[in-house]
Amino acid sequence: MLVLHPGYAGYIRGTGMFLPGNPGGRVYALLFGGVHDRCSPPLAIGSSTLALLLAGVALHAYTWGISPAR
């Protein structure tokens, strides 16, 4: 595509691969936009890891809590 249409490179830079409009970047800027640039990536990774871990623990507790045979 880049050989046939040189303007495609600009289109790629401005469009998300799966979801148009870069929703992940907007959420990241909303949550961590006011944090210093050096601190925001580790803070984003740490908070995402903690959220996933807590969701996993909650799902585990939920599934074991409704099991009929214990």
Contact map, one row per residue, 1 for C-alpha under 8 A:
1111110100000000000000000000000000000000000000000000000000000000000000
1111111110000000000000000000000000000000000000000000000000000000000000
1111110000000000000000000000000000000000000000000000000000000000000000
1111110000000000000000000000000000000000000000000000000000000000000000
1111111100000000000000000000000000000000000000000000000000000000000000
1111111110000000000000000000000000000000000000000000000000000000000000
0100111111100000000000000000000000000000000000000000000000000000000000
1100111111110000000000000000000000000000000000000000000000000000000000
0100011111111000000000000000000000000000000000000000000000000000000000
0000001111111100000000000000000000000000000000000000000000000000000000
0000001111111110000000000000000000000000000000000000000000000000000000
0000000111111111000000000000000000000000000000000000000000000000000000
0000000011111111000000000000000000000000000000000000000000000000000000
0000000001111111000010000000000000000000000000000000000000000000000000
0000000000111111100111000000000000000000000000000000000000000000000000
0000000000011111111111000000000000000000000000000000000000000000000000
0000000000000011111100000000000000000000000000000000000000000000000000
0000000000000001111100000000000000000000000000000000000000000000000000
0000000000000001111111100000000000000000000000000000000000000000000000
0000000000000011111111100000000000000000000000000000000000000000000000
0000000000000111001111100000000000000000000000000000000000000000000000
0000000000000011001111111100000000000000000000000000000000000000000000
0000000000000000001111111110000000000000000000000000000000000000000000
0000000000000000000001111111000000000000000000000000000000000000000000
0000000000000000000001111111100000000000000000000000000000000000000000
0000000000000000000001111111110000000000000000000000000000000000000000
0000000000000000000000111111111000000000000000000000000000000000000000
0000000000000000000000011111111110000000000100000000000000000000000000
0000000000000000000000001111111111000000000000000000000000000000000000
0000000000000000000000000111111110000000000000000000000000000000000000
0000000000000000000000000011111111000000000000000000000000000000000000
0000000000000000000000000001111111100001000100000000000000000000000000
0000000000000000000000000001111111110001000000000000000000000000000000
0000000000000000000000000000101111110000000000000000000000000000000000
0000000000000000000000000000000111111011000000000000000000000000000000
0000000000000000000000000000000011111111000000000000000000000000000000
0000000000000000000000000000000000111111100000000000000000000000000000
0000000000000000000000000000000000011111100000000000000000000000000000
0000000000000000000000000000000000111111111000000000000000000000000000
0000000000000000000000000000000110111111111100000000000000000000000000
0000000000000000000000000000000000001111111110000000000000000000000000
0000000000000000000000000000000000000011111111000000000000000000000000
0000000000000000000000000000000000000011111111100000000000000000000000
0000000000000000000000000001000100000001111111110000000000000000000000
0000000000000000000000000000000000000000111111111000000000000000000000
0000000000000000000000000000000000000000011111111100000000000000000000
0000000000000000000000000000000000000000001111111110000000000000000000
0000000000000000000000000000000000000000000111111111000000000000000000
0000000000000000000000000000000000000000000011111111100000000000000000
0000000000000000000000000000000000000000000001111111110000000000000000
0000000000000000000000000000000000000000000000111111111000000000000000
0000000000000000000000000000000000000000000000011111111100000000000000
0000000000000000000000000000000000000000000000001111111110000000000000
0000000000000000000000000000000000000000000000000111111111000000000000
0000000000000000000000000000000000000000000000000011111111100000000000
0000000000000000000000000000000000000000000000000001111111110000000000
0000000000000000000000000000000000000000000000000000111111111000000000
0000000000000000000000000000000000000000000000000000011111111100000000
0000000000000000000000000000000000000000000000000000001111111110000000
0000000000000000000000000000000000000000000000000000000111111111000000
0000000000000000000000000000000000000000000000000000000011111111100000
0000000000000000000000000000000000000000000000000000000001111111110000
0000000000000000000000000000000000000000000000000000000000111111111000
0000000000000000000000000000000000000000000000000000000000011111111000
0000000000000000000000000000000000000000000000000000000000001111111000
0000000000000000000000000000000000000000000000000000000000000111111100
0000000000000000000000000000000000000000000000000000000000000011111111
0000000000000000000000000000000000000000000000000000000000000000011111
0000000000000000000000000000000000000000000000000000000000000000001111
0000000000000000000000000000000000000000000000000000000000000000001111
